[in-house]
Amino acid sequence: MRGFSLFELLAALSIAAIIGSAALIYMPDLVAAKRSNAALQSLRVVINFARHTAITRGQLVVVCPLQRSLTGPDCGPRNHWHQGTLVFADSNRNHRFDLGEEVLHQSEPIPSGRIVWRAFRNRGYLVFTPRGVTDWQNGHLLYCPASGDAQMARQLVLNVSGRTYPSRDTNGDGIHEDVRGRPLDCGSV
């Protein structure tokens, strides 16, 4: 009969324990990085949905931070994108959510951290025209985790044509860079 000796079994379990404990050390960082990426990816999906809807419907579509109230959804303060988003068809073209306008999508708040919008023209919302471009609103959405750890900061860049692209760690130092090559910083958020 073939089998394992007690010594072989203990050696295999010891190696598995060492590998498992090494993996556990990096698990919180892995989870935080996945959370950061997921926060901006969900926002990217919402922005792409709004752009596509503006093109297919041939009308203005607005994306703004969501504010829930007793009277229903509304656009919230400009730097509260982490509280969820509201996408609506702006039938009267005033860039505000008014009674009777169609809600196209509402997203849930992110579990932790903040998302702030910095852009040309300093508006607290995004407008997509029927051509799928923004109303001259290029800028970026910066995600900062609750811990403020720059290694978990992420940025989603939006250009005037309505296209988005995520930040990257181009120099391999563990911190993503902005479009000018500067490390992302959560100190001012």
N, C-alpha and C positions, 0 to 999 in steps of 0.2 A: 504494500500500500504506500502510495505517495502522499505526502502532506507537508506541513510546515512544522518546523521545530519551534519550541517556545522562544528561543533566541531569535530566529528569523522573524517571527511574528512581532516581537518587541522592537526589533530593528525597523521593520516596516512601519509600525505605528509611530515610532519616534520620528522618522523622516516625515510622515504625514502630518504630525503635530507641528513640527518646525515649519513646514511649508504653509500649513493652515494659519499659524500665528503670524507669519510674515504677511500673509494676505490680509489678515484682520487689521494690521497696522495701517494699511493703505485704503481700507474700505471707507472710512469717513470722507477722505478726499475724493474718492471715486464717486460716492453718492452725491457730494456737493457739486462736483463737476457736471454730473448728469442732471442735477436739478437746475443748474445755471443754463445749460444747453437747452433743456426742455422749456424753461421759461421764455427764452427768446424764440425758440422754434414755434411755440404755440402762437406767439405774437406775429411771427412771420407768416404763418398760415392764415391768420385773420387779415393781415394786410393784403396778402395775395388774393384772398377771397373778395375783399372789398374792391380791389382793382379789377378783377375779372367781372364782378357784378356790374360795375360802372360801365364796362365795355359792352357786355351782353345786353344790358337794359337801356343803354344810351342815355344815362342820366347821372347826375352828381351823386356820389356816395361818400359819406363822412364816417370816419373812424375816430372815436374819442375815448378818453378814460371813462369808465362806467361809474355812475353814482346812483345807488338805489335809494328810493324814497317811498313814502306812502302813496304818492301819486303815480309811481312807476319809474322806469329807467330814465336817466338824463345824463348829459355830459358833465363830468366832474372836473376838479381842478387839473391844470395842465400837467403836473408831474405826479399824478396818481395812477399811472398805467398799470401798476401792480395790483390795483383793486378790480381789475377786469376791464373789458373793452365793450363798447357799444358801436355797432355798425348799423347805419340807417340810410334810407333813400331820402335825400334832401330835396323834396319836391318844390319847395318855395325858394331854394338856393340861398338861404340865409346862414348856412353853416351851423345852425343850432337845431337841436331836436325839439320839434313842436308837436303838439297834440294832432293826431291824425296822420303823422308821417310813419312810414312802415319800418319797423325794426327788422333788420335782416339777420342779425346775430348778436348774441350777448355771450361773453366769455366769463368764466369764473376767475376770482382773484388767484394770484400765485400763492403758494403756501408760505413762503418767507422771502424777504428781501424787498428791494425797491426797483422800479423801472422809471427812469426819467427821460424826457424828450428834450433834445436841444436841436434847434433848427433855424434856418434862414426864415425871416419874417416872424419868428417867435410866437407862433400860434400854438394853442393847446390841443389841436385836433389835426387830422389829416383829411384832405379833400382829394378825391379822385374824379377826374372829368370823364365824360363819355369816351374820350380817346385813350383812357387808361393812364394818363399822366397825372402827376400831382399839380396842385395850383401853386407852382413854384415853391414847393416845400421840401427842399433837400435838407437832410439832417441825420440824426442818429438817436436810437433808443439805447440807453445804457442800463444794464442790469447789474445791481450790486447786491450781494448776499447780505443777510442780516449781520453777519460777522464783520463785514467790511473788508474781507480778505481779497486783495487785488488779484490773486491767482484764480479766483472764482468769478471775477467780473467778466462780463461779456457785452459786446456791442453789436447792434443790428443797424447797418447803414442803409438809408433810403435815398436814392437819387431822384432827380426831378422827373425822370421817365417812369417812376413808380416801381422800379426794381429794387430788391433788397439783397444785401449780402452780409454774412456774419463776419465779425472780427476773427483774427487768427493770431496765433503766437508765431510770428515769423522768425524771431531770433532764437527760439528755443529756451528762453529763460523761465518759462512757466507762466508768464503773464501775457495776455493778449494785448495787441497794439491797436491804436486807432488808425484812421486813414493817413495820418501824417507820420506814422511810425513811433508815436509816443506810447509808453505803457498806459493801460487803462488805470484810472485812479478813482477810488470810491470815497476819497477824503472829503470832497466838496458836495457829496450827495446827501 
